[in-house]
């Protein structure tokens, strides 16, 4: 009898550490599961958190509108105002427009991600949103600085590059089309004036009466039949006008993105 009691005591004493170990392991697993669920779905929030949630949704709606505006302006410039790019003999103009289009599309996608993360209170989506918005904000900032730095270089080399492209008129299709489109759209002729063409004034220098019909100016150059202004100054004005459009949209979107970063970070902390 005594030996059986002794065996029972020994068995209980041996099982006690195992029980504590199982309970400890189970507790850790529950803690990890609770943390994972909290990261995935969040929890209750106070009134401040709910205010941040609504604010973040509103900010992302504004970001969606800003991204759509940037995308639309980028496509508009690419389609209808990129004709002088061939005359510049560098890819900076097209590259900057491409960046605008890509950033606009990316901002629209991120705004949808931010709205879903805020509305559903999904912490992992908010964290992903915060990281991606921060990366895009840095890219926009660096791109804006580089564009500002190289803007003066583009303007100083533009006149020389336009002069260098004149001999290719009629010889290469892309230069012929670029000059014809530039002179037709901007109502100009040559780099500084029609004299840059010597005796080979293109038909696109003649004033357009209506689409497909021009005045005769190739043999009688005068202000009543042809465009007298040079294309250099008008191209510079066009580029500056495009820069104003792009810069205004970029500044507005950047400010909204800063607010999105602040509110997404605050909402992430508030979700329990």
C-alpha positions in Angstrom: 0.0 0.0 0.0 2.7 2.4 1.0 4.7 1.6 -2.2 1.6 2.4 -4.4 1.1 5.7 -2.6 4.8 6.5 -3.1 4.5 5.7 -6.8 1.5 7.9 -7.1 3.3 10.8 -5.5 6.3 10.4 -7.8 4.0 10.3 -10.8 2.2 13.5 -9.8 5.5 15.2 -9.2 6.9 14.1 -12.6 3.7 15.2 -14.4 3.7 18.7 -12.8 6.6 20.2 -14.9 5.1 18.7 -18.0 1.8 20.3 -17.3 3.4 23.7 -16.6 5.4 23.3 -19.9 2.3 22.5 -21.9 0.5 25.4 -20.3 3.4 27.8 -21.0 3.5 26.6 -24.7 -0.2 26.9 -25.1 0.0 30.5 -23.6 2.7 31.5 -26.0 0.7 30.1 -29.0 -2.4 31.9 -27.8 -0.4 35.1 -27.5 1.1 34.7 -31.0 -2.4 34.0 -32.4 -3.8 37.0 -30.6 -1.0 39.2 -32.1 -1.6 37.8 -35.6 -5.3 38.4 -35.4 -4.7 41.9 -34.1 -2.3 42.6 -37.0 -4.9 41.2 -39.4 -8.1 42.7 -38.2 -7.4 45.2 -35.4 -9.8 45.8 -32.6 -11.8 48.4 -30.7 -10.9 52.1 -30.9 -11.7 55.2 -29.0 -13.3 58.3 -30.4 -9.9 59.7 -31.5 -9.1 56.5 -33.4 -12.5 56.6 -35.1 -11.8 60.2 -36.1 -8.5 59.2 -37.6 -10.2 56.4 -39.5 -12.8 58.7 -41.1 -10.0 61.3 -41.8 -7.8 58.7 -43.5 -10.7 57.5 -45.7 -11.4 61.1 -46.7 -7.7 61.8 -47.4 -7.5 58.7 -49.5 -10.5 59.8 -51.6 -8.7 63.1 -52.2 -5.6 61.1 -53.0 -7.5 59.1 -55.5 -8.8 62.3 -57.2 -5.3 63.7 -57.1 -3.8 60.6 -58.6 -6.5 60.5 -61.4 -5.7 64.2 -62.1 -2.0 63.5 -62.3 -2.6 60.5 -64.6 -4.9 62.6 -66.8 -2.5 65.5 -67.1 0.4 63.2 -67.8 -1.5 61.4 -70.6 -2.8 64.7 -72.0 0.8 66.1 -72.2 2.1 62.8 -73.7 -0.6 62.6 -76.4 -1.1 66.3 -77.4 1.9 68.3 -76.2 4.9 66.1 -76.5 5.6 67.0 -80.2 8.7 69.1 -79.4 10.4 66.2 -77.6 12.1 65.0 -80.8 13.6 68.4 -81.4 15.1 68.4 -77.9 17.3 65.3 -78.8 17.1 64.0 -75.2 14.6 61.8 -73.3 14.2 64.0 -70.2 10.9 65.5 -71.2 9.3 62.1 -72.1 10.9 60.5 -69.0 9.4 63.1 -66.7 5.9 62.7 -68.3 6.2 58.9 -68.0 7.1 59.3 -64.3 3.9 61.5 -63.9 1.7 58.8 -65.5 3.2 56.0 -63.4 3.1 57.9 -60.2 -0.5 58.9 -60.9 -1.5 55.3 -61.4 0.4 54.1 -58.3 -1.2 56.8 -56.1 -4.6 55.7 -57.3 -3.9 52.1 -56.4 -2.5 53.1 -53.0 -5.5 55.2 -52.2 -7.8 52.2 -52.7 -5.5 50.1 -50.5 -5.5 52.8 -47.8 -9.3 53.1 -47.9 -9.7 49.3 -47.5 -7.2 49.2 -44.7 -8.9 52.1 -42.8 -12.4 51.0 -43.4 -11.7 47.4 -42.3 -9.2 48.3 -39.7 -6.6 45.9 -41.1 -3.3 46.7 -39.5 -1.1 44.7 -42.1 -2.8 46.7 -44.9 -2.2 50.0 -43.1 1.5 49.1 -42.6 1.9 48.1 -46.3 0.1 51.3 -47.3 2.4 53.5 -45.0 5.6 51.9 -46.4 4.5 52.2 -50.1 3.3 55.8 -49.7 6.5 56.8 -48.0 8.5 55.2 -50.9 6.5 57.1 -53.5 6.7 60.3 -51.6 10.6 60.0 -51.5 10.6 59.2 -55.3 8.5 62.2 -56.0 10.7 64.4 -53.9 13.9 63.2 -55.5 12.3 63.4 -59.0 11.2 67.0 -58.4 14.6 68.0 -57.2 16.3 66.4 -60.3 13.8 68.0 -62.6 14.4 71.4 -61.1 18.2 71.0 -61.3 18.2 69.8 -64.9 15.5 72.3 -66.1 18.0 75.0 -66.7 20.2 72.6 -68.7 17.3 71.7 -70.9 16.5 75.3 -71.6 20.1 76.2 -72.4 20.6 73.3 -74.8 17.2 73.5 -76.4 18.0 76.3 -78.9 21.2 74.5 -80.1 19.4 71.2 -80.4 16.6 72.8 -82.5 19.1 74.3 -84.8 20.8 70.9 -85.1 17.6 69.2 -86.1 16.8 71.5 -89.0 19.0 69.6 -91.6 17.0 66.4 -90.8 13.8 68.0 -92.0 12.6 66.1 -95.0 15.3 63.4 -94.5 14.0 61.7 -91.4 10.3 61.3 -90.8 10.3 61.8 -87.0 12.0 65.2 -87.4 9.8 66.3 -90.3 6.7 65.4 -88.3 8.0 67.1 -85.1 8.8 70.3 -86.9 5.4 70.3 -88.7 3.5 69.6 -85.5 5.5 72.2 -83.6 5.0 75.0 -86.2 1.4 74.2 -86.7 0.4 73.9 -83.0 2.5 76.8 -81.8 2.0 78.9 -84.9 5.7 79.6 -85.4 8.4 79.1 -88.0 12.0 78.2 -87.5 14.0 78.5 -84.3 14.3 82.2 -84.1 12.4 83.1 -87.3 11.6 81.8 -90.7 15.1 82.8 -91.9 16.5 79.7 -90.1 15.1 77.7 -93.0 17.0 79.7 -95.6 15.2 79.2 -98.9 13.5 75.9 -97.9 10.5 77.2 -95.9 8.2 74.3 -95.0 4.5 74.5 -95.8 3.8 74.2 -92.0 5.1 77.8 -91.6 2.2 79.0 -93.7 -0.8 80.3 -91.8 -3.6 77.8 -91.6 -6.9 79.0 -92.9 -8.7 75.8 -91.8 -7.5 72.2 -91.3 -5.9 71.1 -94.5 -5.9 74.5 -96.2 -3.0 77.0 -95.8 -2.0 80.3 -97.3 0.7 80.4 -99.9 3.9 81.6 -98.2 6.8 79.6 -99.4 7.7 82.2 -102.1 6.4 85.4 -100.5 7.3 85.6 -96.8 5.2 88.2 -95.1 3.1 88.5 -91.9 -0.2 88.1 -93.8 0.7 84.6 -95.1 3.1 83.0 -92.7 4.0 82.7 -89.0 6.7 85.2 -88.2 7.6 84.2 -84.6 10.3 81.7 -83.9 9.5 78.3 -82.3 12.2 78.5 -79.6 10.5 81.1 -77.4 7.1 79.4 -77.8 8.5 76.0 -77.0 10.0 77.4 -73.8 6.7 78.9 -72.9 5.0 75.5 -73.6 7.4 73.6 -71.4 7.1 76.2 -68.6 3.3 75.9 -68.8 3.5 72.1 -68.6 5.8 72.4 -65.7 3.3 74.6 -63.9 0.5 72.0 -64.4 2.7 69.2 -63.3 4.2 71.1 -60.3 0.8 72.2 -59.0 -0.6 68.7 -59.1 2.6 67.2 -57.6 2.6 69.7 -54.7 -1.1 69.0 -53.9 -0.6 65.2 -54.1 2.5 65.4 -51.9 0.8 67.4 -49.2 -2.1 64.9 -49.2 0.4 62.1 -49.0 2.0 63.7 -45.9 -1.4 63.8 -44.2 -2.0 60.2 -45.3 1.3 59.1 -43.7 0.4 60.9 -40.4 -3.1 59.6 -40.1 -2.2 56.0 -41.2 0.5 55.9 -38.6 -1.9 57.2 -35.9 -4.6 54.8 -36.9 -2.2 51.9 -36.8 -1.3 52.7 -33.3 -4.9 53.2 -32.2 -6.1 49.9 -33.5 -5.7 47.5 -30.5 
